[in-house]
Amino acid sequence: MDFIVNEIKSMAEAKYPTHSAKGISEINFRLD
């Protein structure tokens, strides 16, 4: 699971670098 999360975070940062913090928090919320 951690590997998948890191992959998603990497893609999110690459696609939306200016919104990476918001995107990561949303991803974490959905996974919880």
Distance bins in CASP14 RR format, pairs under 12 A and 6 or more apart:
PFRMAT RR
TARGET T0000
AUTHOR 0000-0000-0000
RMODE 2
METHOD distances of the structure
MODEL  1
1 7 0 0 0 0 0 1 0 0 0 0 0
1 8 0 0 0 0 0 1 0 0 0 0 0
1 28 0 0 0 0 0 1 0 0 0 0 0
1 31 1 0 0 1 0 0 0 0 0 0 0
1 32 0 0 0 0 0 1 0 0 0 0 0
2 8 0 0 0 0 0 1 0 0 0 0 0
2 9 0 0 0 0 0 1 0 0 0 0 0
2 28 0 0 0 0 0 1 0 0 0 0 0
2 31 0 0 0 0 0 1 0 0 0 0 0
3 9 0 0 0 0 0 1 0 0 0 0 0
3 10 0 0 0 0 0 1 0 0 0 0 0
4 10 0 0 0 0 0 1 0 0 0 0 0
4 11 0 0 0 0 0 1 0 0 0 0 0
4 27 0 0 0 0 0 1 0 0 0 0 0
4 31 0 0 0 0 1 0 0 0 0 0 0
5 11 0 0 0 0 0 1 0 0 0 0 0
5 12 0 0 0 0 0 1 0 0 0 0 0
5 24 0 0 0 0 1 0 0 0 0 0 0
5 27 1 0 0 1 0 0 0 0 0 0 0
5 28 1 0 0 1 0 0 0 0 0 0 0
5 30 0 0 0 0 0 1 0 0 0 0 0
5 31 1 0 0 1 0 0 0 0 0 0 0
5 32 0 0 0 0 0 1 0 0 0 0 0
6 12 0 0 0 0 0 1 0 0 0 0 0
6 13 0 0 0 0 0 1 0 0 0 0 0
6 24 0 0 0 0 0 1 0 0 0 0 0
6 27 0 0 0 0 0 1 0 0 0 0 0
6 28 0 0 0 0 0 1 0 0 0 0 0
6 31 0 0 0 0 0 1 0 0 0 0 0
7 13 0 0 0 0 0 1 0 0 0 0 0
7 14 0 0 0 0 0 1 0 0 0 0 0
7 27 0 0 0 0 0 1 0 0 0 0 0
8 14 0 0 0 0 0 1 0 0 0 0 0
8 15 0 0 0 0 0 1 0 0 0 0 0
8 16 0 0 0 0 0 1 0 0 0 0 0
8 20 0 0 0 0 0 1 0 0 0 0 0
8 23 0 0 0 0 1 0 0 0 0 0 0
8 24 0 0 0 0 1 0 0 0 0 0 0
8 26 0 0 0 0 0 1 0 0 0 0 0
8 27 1 0 1 0 0 0 0 0 0 0 0
8 28 0 0 0 0 1 0 0 0 0 0 0
8 30 0 0 0 0 1 0 0 0 0 0 0
8 31 0 0 0 0 1 0 0 0 0 0 0
9 15 0 0 0 0 0 1 0 0 0 0 0
9 16 0 0 0 0 0 1 0 0 0 0 0
9 17 0 0 0 0 0 1 0 0 0 0 0
9 20 1 0 0 1 0 0 0 0 0 0 0
9 21 0 0 0 0 0 1 0 0 0 0 0
9 23 0 0 0 0 1 0 0 0 0 0 0
9 24 1 0 1 0 0 0 0 0 0 0 0
9 25 0 0 0 0 0 1 0 0 0 0 0
9 26 0 0 0 0 0 1 0 0 0 0 0
9 27 1 0 0 1 0 0 0 0 0 0 0
9 28 0 0 0 0 1 0 0 0 0 0 0
9 31 0 0 0 0 0 1 0 0 0 0 0
10 16 0 0 0 0 0 1 0 0 0 0 0
10 17 0 0 0 0 0 1 0 0 0 0 0
10 20 0 0 0 0 1 0 0 0 0 0 0
10 24 0 0 0 0 0 1 0 0 0 0 0
10 27 0 0 0 0 0 1 0 0 0 0 0
11 17 0 0 0 0 0 1 0 0 0 0 0
11 20 0 0 0 0 0 1 0 0 0 0 0
11 23 0 0 0 0 0 1 0 0 0 0 0
11 24 0 0 0 0 0 1 0 0 0 0 0
11 27 0 0 0 0 1 0 0 0 0 0 0
12 18 0 0 0 0 0 1 0 0 0 0 0
12 19 0 0 0 0 1 0 0 0 0 0 0
12 20 1 0 0 1 0 0 0 0 0 0 0
12 21 0 0 0 0 1 0 0 0 0 0 0
12 22 0 0 0 0 1 0 0 0 0 0 0
12 23 1 0 1 0 0 0 0 0 0 0 0
12 24 1 0 0 1 0 0 0 0 0 0 0
12 25 0 0 0 0 0 1 0 0 0 0 0
12 26 0 0 0 0 1 0 0 0 0 0 0
12 27 1 0 0 1 0 0 0 0 0 0 0
12 28 0 0 0 0 0 1 0 0 0 0 0
12 30 0 0 0 0 0 1 0 0 0 0 0
13 19 0 0 0 0 1 0 0 0 0 0 0
13 20 1 0 1 0 0 0 0 0 0 0 0
13 21 0 0 0 0 1 0 0 0 0 0 0
13 22 0 0 0 0 0 1 0 0 0 0 0
13 23 0 0 0 0 1 0 0 0 0 0 0
13 24 1 0 0 1 0 0 0 0 0 0 0
13 27 0 0 0 0 0 1 0 0 0 0 0
14 20 0 0 0 0 1 0 0 0 0 0 0
15 23 0 0 0 0 1 0 0 0 0 0 0
16 22 0 0 0 0 1 0 0 0 0 0 0
16 23 1 0 0 1 0 0 0 0 0 0 0
16 24 0 0 0 0 1 0 0 0 0 0 0
16 26 0 0 0 0 0 1 0 0 0 0 0
16 27 0 0 0 0 0 1 0 0 0 0 0
17 23 0 0 0 0 0 1 0 0 0 0 0
17 24 0 0 0 0 0 1 0 0 0 0 0
19 25 0 0 0 0 0 1 0 0 0 0 0
19 26 0 0 0 0 1 0 0 0 0 0 0
19 27 0 0 0 0 0 1 0 0 0 0 0
20 26 0 0 0 0 0 1 0 0 0 0 0
20 27 0 0 0 0 0 1 0 0 0 0 0
21 27 0 0 0 0 0 1 0 0 0 0 0
21 28 0 0 0 0 0 1 0 0 0 0 0
22 28 0 0 0 0 0 1 0 0 0 0 0
22 29 0 0 0 0 0 1 0 0 0 0 0
23 29 0 0 0 0 1 0 0 0 0 0 0
23 30 0 0 0 0 1 0 0 0 0 0 0
23 31 0 0 0 0 0 1 0 0 0 0 0
24 30 0 0 0 0 0 1 0 0 0 0 0
24 31 0 0 0 0 0 1 0 0 0 0 0
25 31 0 0 0 0 0 1 0 0 0 0 0
25 32 0 0 0 0 0 1 0 0 0 0 0
26 32 0 0 0 0 0 1 0 0 0 0 0
END
